[in-house]
């Protein structure tokens, strides 16, 4: 029942945005060898977020963006097989596929406050859940541009959806439960951290790099290629 509730929940989020809205997934193909193959087989469109040297190095383990129509087999497979296994994050957006890919590629790399450049694994639910709550208002606005909803699991029995409000707060909805019973809840709103960030390196712990051309997301970042260490809240 939990998995069906998540499928219904995602479709409701898409339908609420209107006929132009589409459901997307950014999948972490390093989690399972079958992910990329099934994205290509079941998706209407699918492609890696990486290209050039980064794609050559990480290949089948790179993050892939895919989309399909409402109630498509792709969504059933992803939820049935991947829920609780950190396979990826879901996105509801009215952006066409090429535009969403271009937007997401802006965040493939980030720069930490000590100047290190690394790949940002925002497609990992654990990483995204930890970071989106402590993004600055500007970071949230840049990340959410063109995105209505981000959906991701938290553990085995919670699936969250987060939307950005005009004042910078996040509006949360969730599916909670088990295979036997599931409940959809409105969680309310998450405010920005009530701290003064001026001159501080504590929050945010990184800065986006593509806007100022400081990093090329297609260049491998050696040992610092992933940002799982940024997942702390």
CORWOUR-V938873 format. One record per residue. RES is the residue in one letter. PSI is psi as a letter, one per 30 degrees, with the letter a starting at -180 (NA if undefined). BURIAL is + if it has 9 or more other ideal C-beta (glycine too) atoms within 8 Angstrom, else -. D_FIRST is the distance of its C-alpha to the first C-alpha in Angstrom with 2 decimals. Layout:
BEGIN
{{RES PSI BURIAL D_FIRST} {RES PSI BURIAL D_FIRST}}
END
This chain:
BEGIN
{{X e + 0.00} {X e + 3.81} {X e + 5.53} {X e - 5.21} {X e + 6.01} {X e + 8.65} {X e + 9.95} {X e - 10.43} {X e + 11.92} {X e + 14.27} {X e + 15.42} {X e - 16.14} {X e + 18.15} {X e + 20.06} {X e + 20.77} {X f - 22.04} {X f + 24.73} {X l - 26.13} {X f - 26.88} {X f - 28.52} {X k + 25.55} {X l + 23.84} {X k + 20.93} {X l + 22.29} {X k + 21.38} {X j + 23.90} {X k + 23.01} {X j + 24.75} {X f + 26.06} {X f - 27.56} {X e + 24.22} {X k - 24.02} {X f - 26.69} {X f - 24.47} {X e + 23.22} {X e + 26.43} {X e - 26.83} {X e + 23.46} {X e + 24.00} {X e - 27.31} {X e - 26.11} {X f + 23.09} {X l + 24.23} {X e - 26.74} {X k - 28.55} {X k + 28.36} {X l - 30.97} {X k + 31.60} {X f + 32.32} {X l + 35.31} {X l - 38.49} {X b - 41.95} {X e - 42.56} {X e + 39.15} {X e + 37.47} {X e - 40.17} {X e - 39.55} {X f + 35.76} {X c - 35.09} {X f - 31.82} {X g - 30.66} {X l + 31.08} {X k + 28.40} {X k + 27.60} {X k + 26.75} {X l + 24.94} {X l + 23.73} {X l + 22.50} {X l - 21.93} {X k - 19.00} {X g - 16.09} {X l + 18.11} {X f - 17.28} {X e + 18.16} {X e + 15.20} {X e + 12.72} {X e + 14.83} {X e + 15.21} {X e + 11.63} {X e - 10.69} {X f - 13.99} {X f + 15.05} {X k + 12.56} {X f - 14.32} {X g - 17.42} {X h + 19.24} {X f + 19.62} {X a + 20.49} {X l + 20.14} {X k + 19.30} {X k + 21.97} {X k + 22.36} {X l + 26.05} {X f + 28.69} {X k + 30.83} {X l - 31.67} {X e + 30.65} {X e - 34.12} {X e + 34.45} {X e + 31.15} {X e + 32.11} {X e - 35.53} {X e + 34.10} {X e + 31.78} {X f + 34.67} {X f + 36.58} {X g + 34.38} {X e + 34.38} {X k + 37.10} {X l + 37.99} {X k + 41.02} {X l + 40.89} {X f - 43.33} {X g - 45.60} {X f - 45.88} {X k - 43.74} {X k + 41.95} {X l + 38.57} {X k + 35.50} {X j + 32.74} {X i + 29.30} {X f + 27.46} {X f + 24.93} {X j + 23.82} {X e + 21.11} {X e + 22.95} {X e + 26.25} {X e + 25.21} {X e + 23.50} {X e + 26.72} {X e + 29.11} {X f + 27.97} {X f + 28.35} {X g + 31.96} {X k + 33.09} {X l + 36.13} {X e - 35.99} {X e - 37.84} {X e + 35.50} {X e + 32.45} {X e + 34.27} {X e + 35.28} {X e + 31.93} {X f + 30.08} {X j - 32.80} {X f + 31.19} {X k + 27.64} {X e + 25.65} {X k + 22.47} {X k + 21.59} {X k + 17.99} {X l + 17.38} {X l + 15.41} {X j - 16.97} {X a - 16.38} {X f - 13.20} {X g - 11.14} {X k + 12.68} {X k + 12.96} {X k + 16.12} {X k + 18.05} {X k + 21.78} {X l + 24.45} {X k + 28.18} {X l + 30.25} {X f - 33.97} {X g - 35.12} {X f + 33.35} {X l + 30.56} {X k + 26.91} {X k + 24.41} {X k + 21.00} {X l + 17.55} {X l + 14.40} {X k + 10.66} {X k + 10.48} {X b + 8.41} {X a - 6.95} {X f - 4.77} {X f - 5.46} {X k - 5.70} {X k + 6.22} {X k - 9.63} {X k - 11.75} {X k - 15.27} {X j - 18.69} {X f - 20.39} {X b - 23.87} {X k - 26.41} {X k - 27.76} {X l - 31.53} {X l - 33.65} {X k - 35.20} {X i - 38.15} {X l - 40.71} {X j - 43.66} {X f + 43.07} {X k - 46.64} {X g - 48.27} {X k - 45.33} {X g - 43.69} {X e - 40.86} {X k + 38.54} {X l + 37.65} {X f + 37.97} {X l + 38.47} {X k - 39.70} {X k + 38.64} {X f + 41.37} {X e + 41.20} {X e - 42.59} {X g - 45.85} {X g - 45.97} {X f - 46.07} {X k + 43.87} {X j - 43.01} {X f + 39.32} {X g + 40.46} {X k + 42.75} {X k - 41.33} {X h + 41.48} {X b - 42.52} {X f - 41.06} {X h + 39.44} {X f + 37.17} {X l - 33.88} {X h + 33.09} {X f + 30.55} {X f - 33.19} {X g + 32.66} {X f + 29.14} {X k - 30.46} {X NA - 29.95}}
END
